[in-house]
């Protein structure tokens, strides 16, 4: 663990020299921004291959042939190349046939790694067996080699630096010359090569921060923008008023907030940054001279950097922990972030055997799947059910206003809406309109009054607006299921925060109707206050235990809902 933390600290110092430049600045950003494909060496300490893929690059893991080299591979989508990470352990002598097998896994292939193959063709001081084998393969296959001008390996034993970390490219055009990055404290320097790829997806994510919002000015601007309209007599007018209301909230949210990068970054002080630059210069000098005094000076700088970073990190986290408290939920947010596991959506296996790799393909596949499982599984046709269906269908079609007694019992008022809004929890997920709970909690009275007219119009017109039915659908993996199968996901819907306020008002009235007409059933457990399906299971267990104590056997008949999303 200590070694991994040290490596993480070194990776953070990479400036902007590779594509995932800022993605490795901390363990948290590493987890959020990339996915990993690996091949662990299970036999000895060291070795192993890991491919870090920037989020937004659609790919599938690819099986590599069985050879004496340690390899891991991915296949980029949209006719992209296969990327192979390879490591050849010292004193292992590979064959031309093994290289041919590895490079043949795709029509276009890039192999990158430490092959421990020395040859004067790629700036090594001598020709060794693996280097000669690799040169023979290159001359016979048409595969090209890409290596940097500077050494990639500076042995700690003082022997000559050499170039053993290289790229092999088969049927790849438009790539840059490999270059060595001297920013890390390791005997192996990172090597960078850039090539073109058109399948990159935009996954940039920004969050809206209200940390420095002037809420007094926010409410003042809302008051100026909103016009109260109680004359909402048609469904079209209702939808229009909801659109106006939402647009004002979205506009003011953008005006009085700031978009920030959600990635946590530990800022490195200028004095440590300067020390790193000096260390990198000394490292380059040592690679050229191999002098022991240069090596000792580089080691001294590395120790100084390590100690200063440790002190800086300790000070930073001590200050951060001191500020945590339960009143602003910062303590619980920190605990949640430490426990949270990222659910990366892998390539999905479809029923016809194909794979959905890109975000668009995954979305379309999930839409089809969720539509197929949300069907009426049972056709209940009884006189009572037919009568209910007929009455409900007729009521939904009519636009005539209900009687006054009904309206009086259903109407809301600004005070009720204000109470509901004030109970909303900040930080809850919001719908596609991007209106957050913190915005609703800071609405002025004028906006609450207009929302009151909108809700009363819903009751008056017997109509729930289309705007409030739209939701963002998030696929959630079912526990213990294979995440690569599309049937292993269930949907959750994120409704508009304003729609949730309206739903709470309707729920209060529905509960009153249920109590008044004695519609409540003791077997109803879901969507009922202080009840849940867990309680129903507890009741079943209780029945079984009672009969067990009477020396009786309890039989239970269950209906399996095979295709339901909750399965």
Secondary structure, 3 states (H helix, E strand, C coil): CHHHHHHHHHHHCCCCCCCCCCCCCCHHHHHHHEEEEEECCCCCCCCCEEEEEECCECEEEECCCCCCCEEEEEEECCCCCEEEEEECCCCCCCCHHHHHHHHCCCCCEEEEEECCCCCHHHCCCCCCHHHHHHHHHHHHHCCEEECCCCCCECCCCCCCCECCEEEEEECCCCECCCEEECCCCCCECEEECCECCCCECCCCCEEEECCCCCHHHHHHHHHHHCCCCCCCCCHHHHHHHHHHHHHHHHHHHHHCCEEEECCCCCCCCHHHHHHHHHHHHHHHHHHHHCCHHHHHHHHHHHHHHHHHHHHHHHHHHHHHHHCCCCCCCHHHHHHHHHHCCCCCCCCEECCCCCEECCHHHHHHHHHHHHHHHCCCCCCCCCHHHHHHHHHHHHHHHCCCCCCHHHHHHHCCCHHHHHHHHHCCCCCCCCCCCCCCHHHHHCCCHHHHHHHHHHHHHHHHHCCCCHHHCCEEEEEEECCCCCCCEHHHEEEEEEECHHHHHHHHHHHHHHHHHHHHCCCCCCCCCCCCCCCCHHHHHHHHHHHHHHHHHCCCCCCCCCCCCCCCCCC
